[in-house]
Amino acid sequence: MAGDAAGRALGSADHGWRVLRRLAGRHAGFFTTRQVLRTHCEARVRIALGDGSVTRAGVGLLRLSEWPAGPLDEYAMWAAWFDGAAAVSHHSAAELHGIGRLRPRFLHLSVGSGRPPVTPRLVVLRRSLIGTEIESAGPFLVTTPLRTVLDLAEGDIGQSALDEVVADAIAINRCTSDEIRTAGGTLTPRAASRVYRALTGA
């Protein structure tokens, strides 16, 4: 009987570890302490931290060491923090799409739910996005080029910066002028006017 109970506990621990690794695999090896608790892998993760197969990536964040470092790790890490319920947006999305030269000092995320971390690095915007407004960038989500253009038109970047974003989006075929013009009609009058001015010069 005792052997059966031990076997079940071991099987449950192995299952939890597989689930945790699968969750981490969605975000370039990053996972959270919340996910560790949900999968009941505390003991396994303590051992992994000791042998170096798991490393600490920040407060409440860990990573499987087998994943190589990459240029987009920060985006993947914060996607893991929000359990995938976040999309890179605004200035940061424009940089990823290669439209404009905004050089953001912060990482902009649009988040439907979840507690934001305490860090000056993030700008977290609370909103829900529909499926057609986001796309996969592998270990994280990002707003589409069209949604990014609209977000920036609604924001506080200068008109010349918006002009460049729109011109780049059209020039490198991220979206068409017709798509931007049509979508611009759904914006506030001020934002729509900014979009149309940008299209005039594109």
C-alpha beads as a LAMMPS data file, in Angstrom:
LAMMPS data file: protein, C-alpha beads

202 atoms
201 bonds

1 atom types
1 bond types

-500.0 500.0 xlo xhi
-500.0 500.0 ylo yhi
-500.0 500.0 zlo zhi

Masses

1 110.0

Atoms # bond

1 1 1 0.000 0.000 0.000
2 1 1 2.768 2.386 0.962
3 1 1 4.567 1.507 -2.258
4 1 1 1.436 2.259 -4.287
5 1 1 1.046 5.661 -2.608
6 1 1 4.704 6.497 -3.235
7 1 1 4.339 5.462 -6.868
8 1 1 1.278 7.656 -7.310
9 1 1 3.065 10.620 -5.702
10 1 1 6.075 10.113 -7.965
11 1 1 3.836 9.814 -11.033
12 1 1 1.977 12.973 -10.043
13 1 1 5.258 14.857 -9.562
14 1 1 6.499 13.687 -12.963
15 1 1 3.241 14.779 -14.583
16 1 1 3.461 18.208 -12.929
17 1 1 7.056 18.611 -14.132
18 1 1 6.024 17.738 -17.695
19 1 1 3.197 20.281 -17.529
20 1 1 5.550 22.949 -16.174
21 1 1 8.105 22.267 -18.913
22 1 1 5.352 22.508 -21.520
23 1 1 4.240 25.868 -20.105
24 1 1 7.845 27.099 -20.121
25 1 1 8.276 25.911 -23.696
26 1 1 5.613 28.359 -24.842
27 1 1 7.723 31.291 -23.653
28 1 1 11.332 30.423 -24.535
29 1 1 11.876 28.489 -21.315
30 1 1 10.524 31.122 -18.906
31 1 1 8.011 30.245 -16.195
32 1 1 6.714 31.749 -12.975
33 1 1 6.672 30.720 -9.346
34 1 1 2.864 30.784 -9.606
35 1 1 3.084 28.059 -12.244
36 1 1 5.464 26.089 -10.025
37 1 1 2.884 26.147 -7.223
38 1 1 0.015 25.253 -9.571
39 1 1 1.887 22.204 -10.890
40 1 1 3.141 21.176 -7.405
41 1 1 6.757 21.200 -8.593
42 1 1 8.329 23.089 -5.712
43 1 1 10.665 20.247 -4.712
44 1 1 11.660 19.485 -8.294
45 1 1 12.427 23.155 -9.015
46 1 1 14.511 23.495 -5.830
47 1 1 16.646 20.569 -7.025
48 1 1 16.885 22.086 -10.518
49 1 1 17.989 25.429 -9.069
50 1 1 20.665 23.586 -7.126
51 1 1 22.035 21.691 -10.130
52 1 1 21.762 24.678 -12.471
53 1 1 19.166 23.251 -14.856
54 1 1 16.839 26.085 -13.772
55 1 1 17.980 29.664 -13.153
56 1 1 16.324 32.701 -11.620
57 1 1 15.335 35.315 -14.215
58 1 1 13.812 37.885 -11.865
59 1 1 11.387 38.191 -8.965
60 1 1 8.880 35.377 -9.416
61 1 1 10.438 34.342 -12.740
62 1 1 12.629 31.361 -13.607
63 1 1 14.000 29.765 -16.753
64 1 1 15.026 26.360 -17.985
65 1 1 18.775 26.616 -18.571
66 1 1 18.644 24.526 -21.741
67 1 1 17.119 27.471 -23.609
68 1 1 19.749 29.659 -25.293
69 1 1 19.730 33.400 -24.709
70 1 1 18.111 35.390 -27.513
71 1 1 17.441 39.016 -28.465
72 1 1 13.707 38.746 -27.716
73 1 1 14.015 37.121 -24.297
74 1 1 12.583 40.099 -22.433
75 1 1 9.358 39.930 -24.441
76 1 1 9.071 36.183 -23.823
77 1 1 9.762 36.607 -20.107
78 1 1 6.939 39.093 -19.592
79 1 1 4.605 36.993 -21.734
80 1 1 5.280 34.169 -19.267
81 1 1 4.561 36.501 -16.330
82 1 1 1.068 37.156 -17.720
83 1 1 0.501 33.480 -18.648
84 1 1 0.440 34.459 -22.319
85 1 1 -2.440 36.927 -21.797
86 1 1 -0.409 39.921 -23.002
87 1 1 0.647 41.349 -26.345
88 1 1 3.592 43.599 -27.130
89 1 1 2.012 46.808 -28.436
90 1 1 2.398 50.496 -29.278
91 1 1 6.020 51.736 -29.539
92 1 1 7.479 48.291 -28.798
93 1 1 5.330 46.620 -31.457
94 1 1 6.379 49.259 -34.005
95 1 1 10.017 48.474 -33.251
96 1 1 9.417 44.736 -33.697
97 1 1 7.605 45.303 -36.996
98 1 1 10.359 47.622 -38.224
99 1 1 8.063 50.596 -38.772
100 1 1 9.181 54.052 -37.706
101 1 1 12.139 54.967 -35.525
102 1 1 10.527 55.451 -32.139
103 1 1 13.360 53.851 -30.100
104 1 1 11.163 53.075 -27.065
105 1 1 12.714 53.400 -23.634
106 1 1 10.005 51.171 -22.137
107 1 1 8.429 47.881 -23.133
108 1 1 4.744 48.413 -23.933
109 1 1 2.329 45.579 -23.199
110 1 1 -1.431 45.379 -23.690
111 1 1 -2.809 43.060 -21.028
112 1 1 -6.272 41.609 -20.583
113 1 1 -5.758 40.284 -17.049
114 1 1 -3.118 39.532 -14.460
115 1 1 -1.181 41.417 -11.806
116 1 1 1.545 43.623 -13.304
117 1 1 5.068 43.211 -11.925
118 1 1 6.743 45.986 -9.979
119 1 1 9.263 47.291 -12.517
120 1 1 9.891 50.677 -14.144
121 1 1 10.693 48.896 -17.397
122 1 1 7.085 48.125 -18.389
123 1 1 4.190 50.271 -19.575
124 1 1 1.130 48.069 -19.025
125 1 1 -2.107 49.042 -20.765
126 1 1 -5.275 47.310 -19.583
127 1 1 -7.426 46.315 -22.535
128 1 1 -8.758 43.303 -24.364
129 1 1 -7.706 42.656 -27.954
130 1 1 -9.580 40.494 -30.433
131 1 1 -7.834 37.740 -32.377
132 1 1 -7.495 39.719 -35.598
133 1 1 -5.564 42.455 -33.762
134 1 1 -2.736 40.227 -32.552
135 1 1 -0.337 37.741 -34.091
136 1 1 2.189 35.249 -32.806
137 1 1 5.856 36.128 -32.646
138 1 1 6.815 32.677 -31.376
139 1 1 7.208 32.910 -27.582
140 1 1 4.953 35.980 -27.255
141 1 1 2.123 37.866 -28.966
142 1 1 2.359 41.241 -30.687
143 1 1 -0.274 43.577 -32.072
144 1 1 -0.560 43.423 -35.858
145 1 1 1.050 46.229 -37.870
146 1 1 -2.390 47.709 -38.569
147 1 1 -3.435 47.677 -34.907
148 1 1 -0.051 49.149 -34.013
149 1 1 -0.529 52.047 -36.445
150 1 1 -3.978 52.750 -34.977
151 1 1 -2.685 52.582 -31.393
152 1 1 0.071 55.073 -32.165
153 1 1 -2.379 57.401 -33.927
154 1 1 -4.473 57.398 -30.747
155 1 1 -1.395 58.047 -28.621
156 1 1 0.880 60.996 -28.066
157 1 1 3.658 60.531 -30.610
158 1 1 4.239 63.541 -32.872
159 1 1 2.661 63.746 -36.302
160 1 1 6.025 63.450 -38.065
161 1 1 6.774 60.237 -36.152
162 1 1 3.346 58.865 -37.073
163 1 1 3.920 59.866 -40.695
164 1 1 7.086 57.785 -40.693
165 1 1 5.377 54.797 -39.074
166 1 1 2.603 54.833 -41.684
167 1 1 5.011 55.360 -44.596
168 1 1 7.201 52.467 -43.421
169 1 1 4.206 50.155 -42.879
170 1 1 3.098 50.738 -46.469
171 1 1 6.592 50.677 -47.992
172 1 1 7.523 47.291 -46.519
173 1 1 4.055 45.820 -47.084
174 1 1 3.093 45.474 -43.427
175 1 1 -0.329 46.863 -44.367
176 1 1 -1.885 48.777 -47.257
177 1 1 -2.993 52.385 -47.376
178 1 1 -6.577 51.197 -47.996
179 1 1 -6.501 49.045 -44.857
180 1 1 -5.183 51.951 -42.807
181 1 1 -7.721 54.390 -44.260
182 1 1 -10.653 52.059 -43.611
183 1 1 -9.554 51.202 -40.067
184 1 1 -8.868 54.884 -39.377
185 1 1 -12.582 55.520 -39.743
186 1 1 -13.193 53.644 -36.486
187 1 1 -10.993 56.006 -34.459
188 1 1 -11.801 59.211 -32.631
189 1 1 -11.956 62.279 -34.901
190 1 1 -8.543 63.482 -33.686
191 1 1 -6.829 60.114 -34.274
192 1 1 -8.585 59.617 -37.625
193 1 1 -7.390 63.050 -38.755
194 1 1 -3.817 62.139 -37.792
195 1 1 -4.058 58.910 -39.796
196 1 1 -5.376 60.685 -42.885
197 1 1 -2.627 63.307 -42.690
198 1 1 -0.036 60.538 -42.479
199 1 1 -1.571 58.788 -45.499
200 1 1 -1.465 61.985 -47.517
201 1 1 2.292 62.127 -47.196
202 1 1 2.936 58.397 -47.557

Bonds

1 1 1 2
2 1 2 3
3 1 3 4
4 1 4 5
5 1 5 6
6 1 6 7
7 1 7 8
8 1 8 9
9 1 9 10
10 1 10 11
11 1 11 12
12 1 12 13
13 1 13 14
14 1 14 15
15 1 15 16
16 1 16 17
17 1 17 18
18 1 18 19
19 1 19 20
20 1 20 21
21 1 21 22
22 1 22 23
23 1 23 24
24 1 24 25
25 1 25 26
26 1 26 27
27 1 27 28
28 1 28 29
29 1 29 30
30 1 30 31
31 1 31 32
32 1 32 33
33 1 33 34
34 1 34 35
35 1 35 36
36 1 36 37
37 1 37 38
38 1 38 39
39 1 39 40
40 1 40 41
41 1 41 42
42 1 42 43
43 1 43 44
44 1 44 45
45 1 45 46
46 1 46 47
47 1 47 48
48 1 48 49
49 1 49 50
50 1 50 51
51 1 51 52
52 1 52 53
53 1 53 54
54 1 54 55
55 1 55 56
56 1 56 57
57 1 57 58
58 1 58 59
59 1 59 60
60 1 60 61
61 1 61 62
62 1 62 63
63 1 63 64
64 1 64 65
65 1 65 66
66 1 66 67
67 1 67 68
68 1 68 69
69 1 69 70
70 1 70 71
71 1 71 72
72 1 72 73
73 1 73 74
74 1 74 75
75 1 75 76
76 1 76 77
77 1 77 78
78 1 78 79
79 1 79 80
80 1 80 81
81 1 81 82
82 1 82 83
83 1 83 84
84 1 84 85
85 1 85 86
86 1 86 87
87 1 87 88
88 1 88 89
89 1 89 90
90 1 90 91
91 1 91 92
92 1 92 93
93 1 93 94
94 1 94 95
95 1 95 96
96 1 96 97
97 1 97 98
98 1 98 99
99 1 99 100
100 1 100 101
101 1 101 102
102 1 102 103
103 1 103 104
104 1 104 105
105 1 105 106
106 1 106 107
107 1 107 108
108 1 108 109
109 1 109 110
110 1 110 111
111 1 111 112
112 1 112 113
113 1 113 114
114 1 114 115
115 1 115 116
116 1 116 117
117 1 117 118
118 1 118 119
119 1 119 120
120 1 120 121
121 1 121 122
122 1 122 123
123 1 123 124
124 1 124 125
125 1 125 126
126 1 126 127
127 1 127 128
128 1 128 129
129 1 129 130
130 1 130 131
131 1 131 132
132 1 132 133
133 1 133 134
134 1 134 135
135 1 135 136
136 1 136 137
137 1 137 138
138 1 138 139
139 1 139 140
140 1 140 141
141 1 141 142
142 1 142 143
143 1 143 144
144 1 144 145
145 1 145 146
146 1 146 147
147 1 147 148
148 1 148 149
149 1 149 150
150 1 150 151
151 1 151 152
152 1 152 153
153 1 153 154
154 1 154 155
155 1 155 156
156 1 156 157
157 1 157 158
158 1 158 159
159 1 159 160
160 1 160 161
161 1 161 162
162 1 162 163
163 1 163 164
164 1 164 165
165 1 165 166
166 1 166 167
167 1 167 168
168 1 168 169
169 1 169 170
170 1 170 171
171 1 171 172
172 1 172 173
173 1 173 174
174 1 174 175
175 1 175 176
176 1 176 177
177 1 177 178
178 1 178 179
179 1 179 180
180 1 180 181
181 1 181 182
182 1 182 183
183 1 183 184
184 1 184 185
185 1 185 186
186 1 186 187
187 1 187 188
188 1 188 189
189 1 189 190
190 1 190 191
191 1 191 192
192 1 192 193
193 1 193 194
194 1 194 195
195 1 195 196
196 1 196 197
197 1 197 198
198 1 198 199
199 1 199 200
200 1 200 201
201 1 201 202
